Amino acid sequence: ETLTRIPSAVLGDHADGERLFPFWQIEFSSEKLSLHTRLDLVKVALPYKISGEELGKEHCFAVIPGFKVPPRIFLRMARMATLFFVGEHTEPRPEKGSLTSEPVRLSVKEAAEAVPVVLASIIVADKRSRLPLLAEADIKIERARLVYIPFTLEAREWKHRPSGQVMPINVVEFGANL
């Protein structure tokens, strides 16, 4: 209903010819699920991964696509972005060349509603006791911002080079009409 300034950043460095895709970075916490830091989230999602101390200092957050794609791909992208799209966040720098980005088609309210669904898909450790708690979990949204993540067009796919994640170009085109 009104225009407001939304905090935003770019993940990593971007080059000419890359397209920036918007993702909502939603910081949250949950007493019932014992999720307070990024380390807590990584432990339930990747119990085999050796985690460093720096993860224990970061807030717990989910990274939700800010653009629309079919549900299965949306969930895969959110799961992978939450767990693996990490790095330095910088301010957008138009002086580095032309910036093109996918429009934001998903509101922050819709992204916040997707957090429990993403959590259900990434919880691996102690699934029997944690998944029932998720239905009545007290997920407290603390902060949200837009993070633009650069993807490069290769053949018929958008590819995030550092993580190797890809999205078929036709899926993005399809999502624009959802």
Contacts in CASP RR format, 6 or more apart in sequence:
PFRMAT RR
TARGET T0000
AUTHOR 0000-0000-0000
METHOD contacts of the structure
MODEL  1
ETLTRIPSAVLGDHADGERLFPFWQIEFSSEKLSLHTRLDLVKVALPYKI
SGEELGKEHCFAVIPGFKVPPRIFLRMARMATLFFVGEHTEPRPEKGSLT
SEPVRLSVKEAAEAVPVVLASIIVADKRSRLPLLAEADIKIERARLVYIP
FTLEAREWKHRPSGQVMPINVVEFGANL
6 108 0 8 1.000
6 145 0 8 1.000
6 146 0 8 1.000
7 145 0 8 1.000
7 146 0 8 1.000
8 92 0 8 1.000
8 145 0 8 1.000
8 146 0 8 1.000
8 147 0 8 1.000
8 148 0 8 1.000
9 89 0 8 1.000
9 90 0 8 1.000
9 91 0 8 1.000
9 92 0 8 1.000
9 145 0 8 1.000
9 146 0 8 1.000
9 147 0 8 1.000
9 148 0 8 1.000
10 20 0 8 1.000
10 89 0 8 1.000
10 90 0 8 1.000
10 91 0 8 1.000
10 92 0 8 1.000
10 93 0 8 1.000
10 147 0 8 1.000
10 148 0 8 1.000
10 149 0 8 1.000
10 150 0 8 1.000
11 85 0 8 1.000
11 87 0 8 1.000
11 88 0 8 1.000
11 89 0 8 1.000
11 147 0 8 1.000
11 148 0 8 1.000
11 149 0 8 1.000
11 150 0 8 1.000
12 87 0 8 1.000
12 88 0 8 1.000
12 89 0 8 1.000
12 90 0 8 1.000
12 150 0 8 1.000
13 90 0 8 1.000
13 150 0 8 1.000
14 20 0 8 1.000
14 96 0 8 1.000
14 99 0 8 1.000
14 150 0 8 1.000
15 96 0 8 1.000
15 150 0 8 1.000
16 96 0 8 1.000
16 97 0 8 1.000
16 98 0 8 1.000
17 98 0 8 1.000
17 100 0 8 1.000
17 152 0 8 1.000
17 153 0 8 1.000
18 150 0 8 1.000
18 151 0 8 1.000
18 152 0 8 1.000
19 100 0 8 1.000
19 101 0 8 1.000
19 102 0 8 1.000
19 150 0 8 1.000
19 151 0 8 1.000
19 152 0 8 1.000
19 153 0 8 1.000
19 158 0 8 1.000
20 92 0 8 1.000
20 99 0 8 1.000
20 100 0 8 1.000
20 101 0 8 1.000
20 102 0 8 1.000
20 148 0 8 1.000
20 149 0 8 1.000
20 150 0 8 1.000
20 151 0 8 1.000
21 65 0 8 1.000
21 66 0 8 1.000
21 67 0 8 1.000
21 101 0 8 1.000
21 102 0 8 1.000
21 148 0 8 1.000
21 149 0 8 1.000
21 150 0 8 1.000
21 151 0 8 1.000
21 158 0 8 1.000
22 65 0 8 1.000
22 66 0 8 1.000
22 67 0 8 1.000
22 101 0 8 1.000
22 102 0 8 1.000
22 103 0 8 1.000
22 104 0 8 1.000
22 146 0 8 1.000
22 147 0 8 1.000
22 148 0 8 1.000
23 63 0 8 1.000
23 64 0 8 1.000
23 65 0 8 1.000
23 66 0 8 1.000
23 81 0 8 1.000
23 85 0 8 1.000
23 146 0 8 1.000
23 147 0 8 1.000
23 148 0 8 1.000
23 149 0 8 1.000
24 63 0 8 1.000
24 64 0 8 1.000
24 65 0 8 1.000
24 66 0 8 1.000
24 106 0 8 1.000
24 108 0 8 1.000
24 111 0 8 1.000
24 112 0 8 1.000
24 144 0 8 1.000
24 145 0 8 1.000
24 146 0 8 1.000
24 147 0 8 1.000
25 61 0 8 1.000
25 62 0 8 1.000
25 63 0 8 1.000
25 144 0 8 1.000
25 145 0 8 1.000
25 146 0 8 1.000
25 147 0 8 1.000
26 61 0 8 1.000
26 62 0 8 1.000
26 63 0 8 1.000
26 64 0 8 1.000
26 108 0 8 1.000
26 111 0 8 1.000
26 112 0 8 1.000
26 115 0 8 1.000
26 141 0 8 1.000
26 143 0 8 1.000
26 144 0 8 1.000
27 59 0 8 1.000
27 60 0 8 1.000
27 61 0 8 1.000
27 141 0 8 1.000
27 142 0 8 1.000
27 143 0 8 1.000
27 144 0 8 1.000
28 35 0 8 1.000
28 60 0 8 1.000
28 61 0 8 1.000
28 62 0 8 1.000
28 115 0 8 1.000
28 139 0 8 1.000
28 140 0 8 1.000
28 141 0 8 1.000
28 142 0 8 1.000
29 35 0 8 1.000
29 36 0 8 1.000
29 59 0 8 1.000
29 60 0 8 1.000
29 139 0 8 1.000
29 140 0 8 1.000
29 142 0 8 1.000
30 36 0 8 1.000
30 60 0 8 1.000
30 137 0 8 1.000
30 138 0 8 1.000
30 139 0 8 1.000
30 140 0 8 1.000
31 138 0 8 1.000
32 133 0 8 1.000
32 136 0 8 1.000
32 137 0 8 1.000
32 138 0 8 1.000
33 44 0 8 1.000
33 119 0 8 1.000
33 130 0 8 1.000
33 133 0 8 1.000
33 134 0 8 1.000
33 137 0 8 1.000
33 139 0 8 1.000
34 40 0 8 1.000
35 41 0 8 1.000
35 44 0 8 1.000
35 60 0 8 1.000
35 119 0 8 1.000
36 60 0 8 1.000
37 55 0 8 1.000
37 56 0 8 1.000
37 57 0 8 1.000
37 58 0 8 1.000
37 59 0 8 1.000
37 60 0 8 1.000
38 55 0 8 1.000
38 56 0 8 1.000
38 58 0 8 1.000
38 59 0 8 1.000
38 60 0 8 1.000
38 61 0 8 1.000
39 51 0 8 1.000
39 52 0 8 1.000
39 55 0 8 1.000
39 56 0 8 1.000
39 58 0 8 1.000
40 56 0 8 1.000
40 60 0 8 1.000
41 60 0 8 1.000
41 61 0 8 1.000
41 82 0 8 1.000
41 122 0 8 1.000
42 49 0 8 1.000
42 51 0 8 1.000
42 55 0 8 1.000
42 83 0 8 1.000
43 51 0 8 1.000
43 125 0 8 1.000
44 122 0 8 1.000
44 123 0 8 1.000
44 124 0 8 1.000
44 125 0 8 1.000
44 126 0 8 1.000
44 130 0 8 1.000
45 82 0 8 1.000
45 83 0 8 1.000
45 122 0 8 1.000
45 123 0 8 1.000
45 124 0 8 1.000
45 125 0 8 1.000
46 83 0 8 1.000
46 124 0 8 1.000
47 124 0 8 1.000
47 125 0 8 1.000
59 142 0 8 1.000
59 143 0 8 1.000
61 82 0 8 1.000
62 78 0 8 1.000
62 82 0 8 1.000
62 114 0 8 1.000
62 115 0 8 1.000
62 118 0 8 1.000
62 119 0 8 1.000
63 78 0 8 1.000
63 81 0 8 1.000
63 82 0 8 1.000
63 85 0 8 1.000
63 147 0 8 1.000
64 78 0 8 1.000
64 81 0 8 1.000
64 82 0 8 1.000
64 106 0 8 1.000
64 111 0 8 1.000
64 114 0 8 1.000
64 115 0 8 1.000
64 118 0 8 1.000
65 74 0 8 1.000
65 77 0 8 1.000
65 78 0 8 1.000
65 81 0 8 1.000
65 106 0 8 1.000
66 104 0 8 1.000
66 105 0 8 1.000
66 106 0 8 1.000
66 111 0 8 1.000
66 146 0 8 1.000
67 102 0 8 1.000
67 103 0 8 1.000
67 104 0 8 1.000
67 105 0 8 1.000
67 106 0 8 1.000
67 172 0 8 1.000
67 175 0 8 1.000
67 176 0 8 1.000
68 74 0 8 1.000
68 105 0 8 1.000
68 106 0 8 1.000
68 175 0 8 1.000
68 176 0 8 1.000
68 178 0 8 1.000
69 77 0 8 1.000
69 167 0 8 1.000
69 171 0 8 1.000
69 172 0 8 1.000
69 174 0 8 1.000
69 175 0 8 1.000
69 178 0 8 1.000
70 171 0 8 1.000
70 174 0 8 1.000
70 175 0 8 1.000
73 167 0 8 1.000
73 171 0 8 1.000
74 114 0 8 1.000
75 117 0 8 1.000
75 118 0 8 1.000
75 121 0 8 1.000
77 165 0 8 1.000
77 167 0 8 1.000
78 114 0 8 1.000
78 118 0 8 1.000
78 121 0 8 1.000
79 118 0 8 1.000
79 121 0 8 1.000
79 122 0 8 1.000
80 163 0 8 1.000
80 165 0 8 1.000
81 149 0 8 1.000
81 165 0 8 1.000
82 118 0 8 1.000
82 122 0 8 1.000
83 122 0 8 1.000
84 163 0 8 1.000
84 165 0 8 1.000
85 147 0 8 1.000
85 149 0 8 1.000
85 160 0 8 1.000
85 163 0 8 1.000
85 165 0 8 1.000
89 147 0 8 1.000
92 99 0 8 1.000
92 148 0 8 1.000
101 148 0 8 1.000
102 172 0 8 1.000
104 146 0 8 1.000
105 175 0 8 1.000
105 176 0 8 1.000
105 178 0 8 1.000
108 144 0 8 1.000
111 144 0 8 1.000
112 141 0 8 1.000
112 144 0 8 1.000
115 139 0 8 1.000
115 141 0 8 1.000
116 134 0 8 1.000
116 137 0 8 1.000
116 139 0 8 1.000
119 134 0 8 1.000
119 137 0 8 1.000
119 139 0 8 1.000
120 131 0 8 1.000
120 134 0 8 1.000
123 130 0 8 1.000
123 131 0 8 1.000
123 134 0 8 1.000
149 160 0 8 1.000
150 160 0 8 1.000
151 158 0 8 1.000
151 159 0 8 1.000
151 160 0 8 1.000
151 167 0 8 1.000
152 158 0 8 1.000
152 159 0 8 1.000
152 161 0 8 1.000
153 159 0 8 1.000
153 169 0 8 1.000
154 166 0 8 1.000
156 168 0 8 1.000
156 169 0 8 1.000
156 170 0 8 1.000
157 166 0 8 1.000
157 167 0 8 1.000
157 168 0 8 1.000
157 169 0 8 1.000
158 166 0 8 1.000
158 167 0 8 1.000
158 168 0 8 1.000
158 169 0 8 1.000
158 172 0 8 1.000
159 165 0 8 1.000
159 166 0 8 1.000
160 166 0 8 1.000
END
